[in-house]
Amino acid sequence: MGDEGKKSETGTNQSDTLILQQSDHPGLVLVSKLFDESNYGQWSRAMCIALSAKNKIGIINGTIKAPEVEDDKFSQGNDARVFEIRREIVEHRQGHQSVSIYYTKLKALWDELGSYHDPIACHCGGVKGLLEREEKENVIMQFLMGLNDSFSTIRGSILLMNPLPDTHKVHALILQHEKQNEIAANRDTTGYNAKILLNKICKFMVGK
């Protein structure tokens, strides 16, 4: 029997990449090592292998087209998922994450939320202004609110800018501030260690 005839025990077509099996759930771990700024190549290869094994690689490389919005299979439960995404965005905080990881996770939530909205066909000036205001009020404000208190100074400076920069500019300014803080912290640590070493040398010389 051909591939088209292959059915699972529940009667679903195994070759349909858009069908989720019982083992597919939000808590499923596809790769053992989490993504960070230093392991993209290794993480990407492992993720591609895992998605290929589940016949889902076409979803991320573009060979499988997105379903129509009116497809009943994907319209069911959208409101519940939109609610969950919005709640995750509001509750998302930087915590112990670097700015890059914090922003990447937040952007993934924004992108997923945007996938549930119909594209706007009108590109007139009024609509463009409305979209820019929505970006500033929702995306930028949420990004700034979720940052740690150590970014309060640069956050205040950004909010005083008129007009408020776009998301990419704000992200770049926060990254620059984070890098400056890291350099200052390393310099303070180096100076502190040098002071300790000098004290030890002085004590050793006195005791001779």
N, C-alpha and C positions, 0 to 999 in steps of 0.2 A: 504494500500500500504506500502511496506517495506521501510527501510531506503534508499536502493539504488535508490528508485524511488522519494525520496524527492528532489525537485528542488527549487531553488530560483526563483524570478520573472524574473531574467536575464537568467535562464536556467542552472546555474551552480549547481553542486552537493554540497549540504550543508555538507556532511560527509567528503569531501576532505579537510584535514587539511592544505593543501598547497595552498588553494585558498583564496585570500583576498577579503573581502566584501567592499562595498562602504564606510562603517564606519571605515575601517582600513586605516589609513594614518600616515605619519611620526610624525605628531603633536599630535597623540592620547595619552591621559594620562590614563595609566592602573591603577596606584595606586596614591593616593592623597599625600602620604608622600614620599619625595625623600630619596634615600639611602645615608647614611653617615656611618662613622666608628662605630657608637654606636647602630644602629638599624637594623643590618642585619637580625636577626631572624624574627622580625615583618615585615620588608620589604619583605623578602623571602616568607613568608606565604601569604601575600597579593598579591604578584606577581604570585604565583602559582595558587591561586584562580582565578585571572583575566585571566590568560592564559588558565586555564581549561574551563572557561566559553566560551572562544572563540575557544575551541577545538584545542589549539596550544601547550598544555603542553608537548606533545610527542616530540616536536622539541628540547626542552632543556634537557629532561631526557634521550634522546637517543633511545626511542622506535620507533621513526620515522627516517628512514635513509635519509641521504642527497641525493637529486636527482642527477642523472648523469649529468655531465657537458654539454653533448650534448643535453639535454632536452630543446626543443625550448621554453618551458614555462619560463625557467630561464636564457636563453642566451640573450633574448631580453632586451635591455637597460642596459646591464652590463657595457658597456663602459661609459655611462653617470653616473652610480653609482660610478664606480671607480674614475672618475674625481671628483665627489663630495667628496668622502672619502679623496682623496689626498689633496683637498683644505681645508677640515676640519682639517686635520693633520697639514698642514702648518700654519693655522691660530690659532690653539689651543694654548692658553696661560694659565699659572697657575692662575694669577689674585688673587682673594680672596680665592681660593680653597686651601685646605691642599695638601701636596705632594701626599698623598695616593689617594685622589679623582682625582687630576690632572693626575696622572700616570694611574689610572684605566680607566679613560675615553679615554686617549690616546692609551692604550693597546687594548681597545675594537675596536678602529678604525683600528689599525694595524692588529688585528685578522680578522676583517671583510674584509680588503683589501686582506689579505692572502688567504681568502676563494675563491677569484676570480682567483687565480693562480693555474695552474696545478701542482700537486706534482712532485718533481724532483726524477726520478727513480735512477739516478746515485749517488753513495755515495763515489766516489773516492776522493783522497786527494785534487785535484784541485778544485772540486765543493765545498767541505767543506770549503776550504779557501775563496772561492768566497762568500759563504753564510755568513761567519763570517765578511768579509769586508763590505758586504751589511748591516748587522746588525749594525756595528759600524758607517758607514757613514750615514745611514738613521735613524734607530731607536734611537740610543744613542744620536746622534747629535741633532735630533729634540726634544728629551726629555730635553736635557740640554738647548737648545735655548729658550724653552718655559717657563723656570723657572724664577721667579722674580729676580730682581737685588740683593736681599739680599743673594742670593746663588752664587754670582759672584766669591767669593774667593774659595769655594770648587769646583766650576765648572772649574776654571782655574787649580786647582791642579789635577783634574781628567784628563783634557786634556793633562797634562804634563806626565801622566803615560805611560810607554812603556813596554809591550803592553797595549793598552786601555782595561779596564775591560769589561766583558760582561754586558748585560742589568741588570741582577739581582744584580750584585755587585754594579753597578752605582746607582741603585735605593736604595740599602741598605745604601750606603755612604751618599746620599742626605737625606734620612730619619734620619740618625744619626745626621747630621748637623742641621736639623730642630729641633730635640729634644733638642740638646744642646742650640740652640737659644732660645727655649721656657723656658728652665731652667734658662738661664741668664736673660731673660726678667722678669721672676717671681722674681728672686733674687733682681734685680734692683728695681722692684715695691715694694717689701717688705722693702728694705732699705729706699726707699723714704718715704713710709708711716710711718716707725719707726722714721725717722727724723722729720716729721711733728708732730707726737705725742709728741716727746721730746720737740720740740719748744713750743707746747701748754702747756706742763707741766711746763716749765721754766717760761713762761709768767704768768701762774696761781700762781706759787710760788712767783714771784716778786710782783704781785698785791695784795698779802695777807697782 
